[in-house]
């Protein structure tokens, strides 16, 4: 019973949705990108939307209420954000893959309990807790401390980007950051865990070990919760979609989706007790860190995954 | 990524030859589940079974999805102005919300587009055989089922396929229930059942008698008040006419805030009576009979306009019909009225003509199966009925969880047979359970459930099935 969902539905809000759709419909699942707190759909429109579309995936990005071009909502809660995501996902023509970044990953985790996604990708997930607060206070006390008392959370460039990103671009991005609702920010500290996902979607977790917002240990913990190991991109900042080497993570996500052995509606875990042989075979080295392969210890996987995929190395 | 054409359609090469008891060939569909009907409950059955990894063949006699909610279908009971009587959060599937831009009480056309989007979003159409009706469903050994189909209208050859399980979602609002009245045959006016009422133009300028105070009867009475030259509304008893909005919010949402707090029934009834007194007022002052029961004891009627039109003289409330004369209708209190059109909004009865009545333990053939959770049949663990409910909320959330439970049960049969056996025992023990407070005994309330009680019962069943 979800009495509250019924008796107190979330108040509707106008939402900004940016999209890039391939010219030819290739039957691939649509991607819905969910930006983290402070970011709007623009963060994905810079690079990732177009890139996903050029590889044949219809790509959409939503601005959570109060962010980007969506309606202002200073009193927004985490639940309202999850509502925004589910509403947009259900409006897409087909079952979508949800891609959440930062605190947007937490929003996606909550949305997964309300919408049977085709799959989910958590990019540098901020699932809250005191560890994240500690890290943020250490790196950026002046920007973080007001947020604890309900003020705006100000992120600085050192937290978000690696030094490879040109200064001017980084300043431009930081200048576009907005702020999340006060109550949603507090939810990062004391919100109960998201309900388990409906429809058992496969979940990929990726991030950077050099992220100054999300400690590597958090990445591993979140990934373990979804029965996998994180996919790591060393040398990148928290905003993987805006940083200098933005192509590597999005290519890894799309590779994973192309290999993902999930039929429409049918999910890996439901097919039977044993994963099919072609599931474990033939995965590219860089995208093997998902699924429920309990036989291999997580640490081994992590070490193997730290190497960037051969394809991206060749490009540099 | 594999495409949906890998599954779904029976492929002649892939199926092994077998024969049923008549010696006719049967194509064996292995672990595939058969879903009968692609209305709201059928669609959610397909989606949830697919989500749990089962192959699904769905047979739909019409050429589109939406069942009763698709006005193009000849069995559809909707009329031009049909709107929902439960607000959006109560009506939508729990994992596929209706758009924020829709009103609180959407129109039936919006509901149809909602089902079409649901079918496309989850790619369900590739599993549906349109224009195919099921004429026979027979149990065979191993708890499997032979399903015989042919093209709708009786054309073409019959085909029989063998399935691991069957979900019956053929709806229960299409076979009209017509009461018997003395002298009805001699009546010279026009008689119609609400199922054939489509448009207020049918009533324009006529003297109309509407029989029945269900939600449909009240809607038609209101339309007659606007269009007809005269309107009488005949009811068996007094009812509680709940407004659609209370305290500026949809009434069902206000009611559920109390349910969420687990306020006891008596207190809720008391509060409800008070709210009605403050908003609608004393109904007997309008000439309506005083309700002979407490609120929540009959299926709720959500209609803000009925009382309004009674107050404007548009609707004349009258008691039950006693008998028909050629040019008049005699009422229970002896009065005679002279309507030209009589609309019977007297409800529907479920029908399962493709299934032997003994399967459901309904040897009398009255159309009232004995089931647990209104879905599971004692002695037939692989048969489920979806959507055979009359909830005091939207139906689709309830069908959704019914079919999730059935899919989990089928999984348990495969992976943990001992739990499935225990479940079958519970079905036998508890068949016929009710999930509402005390209700008036009437065929109208055969399938009445309180949505909160029912969902809690389903949740318990899921927990018992999966357990620790």
Interface residues (C-beta under 8 A of the other chain):
Chain A: X1 X2 X3 X4 X5 X6 X7 X8 X9 X12 X13 X27 X28 X29 X83 X86 X87 X90 X91 X92 X93 X94 X95 X114 X115 X116 X198 X199 X200 X258 X260 X261 X262 X263 X264 X265 X266 X267 X270 X271 X272 X273
Chain B: X1 X2 X3 X4 X6 X7 X47 X50 X51 X52 X53 X88 X89 X90 X94 X95 X96 X97 X99 X100 X101 X120 X121 X122 X123 X124 X252 X253 X254 X255 X256 X257 X259 X260 X393 X411 X415 X452 X455 X456 X459
